[in-house]
């Protein structure tokens, strides 16, 4: 995601079809504001709804900045959703 390219085989067909190249580029732009790749990720919350499991994940960057993303997965482990929840600086 950070380089603006994704492997669409990791996504459900329904979500992959609506995840446009522009949307991927937008998320890439937000992530690249931090410069370097995250140094770690922390799962802040997990919730299951019907046949999906959602994780709220906080990415921690080298200078201490953080961004929270919501990731959804189906029962086969395919990604059903990715959403930027928040960004915070030092």
C-alpha positions in Angstrom: 0.0 0.0 0.0 2.8 2.4 0.8 4.3 2.2 -2.7 0.8 2.6 -4.2 0.5 -0.9 -5.5 -1.5 -3.8 -4.1 -1.8 -7.5 -4.8 -5.5 -7.8 -5.7 -5.5 -11.6 -5.1 -5.4 -10.8 -1.3 -8.8 -9.0 -1.5 -12.3 -10.4 -1.9 -13.5 -9.9 -5.5 -16.2 -7.5 -4.3 -13.8 -5.3 -2.3 -11.0 -5.5 -4.9 -13.4 -4.3 -7.6 -14.2 -1.1 -5.6 -10.7 -0.4 -4.4 -9.7 1.8 -7.3 -6.1 2.7 -8.3 -6.9 6.3 -7.2 -8.0 5.0 -3.7 -4.7 3.1 -3.4 -2.7 6.1 -4.5 -4.6 8.2 -1.9 -3.7 5.8 0.9 -0.1 5.7 -0.3 0.0 9.5 -0.2 -1.1 9.5 3.5 1.3 6.8 4.5 4.2 8.4 2.7 3.8 11.6 4.7 5.6 9.7 7.5 8.6 9.0 5.3 9.9 5.6 6.5 7.9 2.4 6.8 6.3 1.7 10.2 8.5 0.1 12.8 5.7 -1.8 14.4 1.9 -2.5 14.4 -0.4 -2.9 17.4 -3.8 -4.5 17.2 -6.0 -2.1 19.3 -9.3 -3.8 18.8 -10.8 -7.0 17.3 -14.5 -7.4 16.4 -16.4 -10.1 14.5 -19.6 -9.3 12.7 -21.4 -12.1 10.7 -18.7 -13.7 8.5 -16.1 -10.9 8.9 -13.5 -10.1 11.5 -12.3 -6.5 11.8 -9.0 -5.3 13.4 -8.2 -1.7 14.4 -4.4 -1.5 13.9 -2.2 1.3 15.0 1.0 1.7 12.9 3.9 3.3 14.7 6.5 5.2 12.6 10.2 5.8 13.4 9.8 9.4 14.7 6.8 8.4 16.9 3.9 9.3 14.6 1.0 6.9 14.4 -1.8 6.1 12.0 -4.8 3.8 12.7 -6.3 1.6 10.0 -9.3 -0.7 10.1 -8.8 -4.0 8.3 -11.5 -6.5 7.6 -11.1 -10.2 6.7 -13.6 -12.8 5.6 -13.5 -16.4 6.8 -11.0 -17.4 4.1 -8.6 -14.7 5.2 -9.3 -12.4 2.2 -9.3 -8.6 2.8 -12.8 -7.2 2.8 -12.0 -3.6 3.9 -9.1 -1.2 4.5 -9.8 2.2 5.9 -7.7 5.0 7.3 -9.2 5.8 10.8 -6.8 8.5 12.1 -3.4 10.0 11.9 -1.5 11.7 14.7 1.8 13.4 14.9 4.2 14.0 17.8 
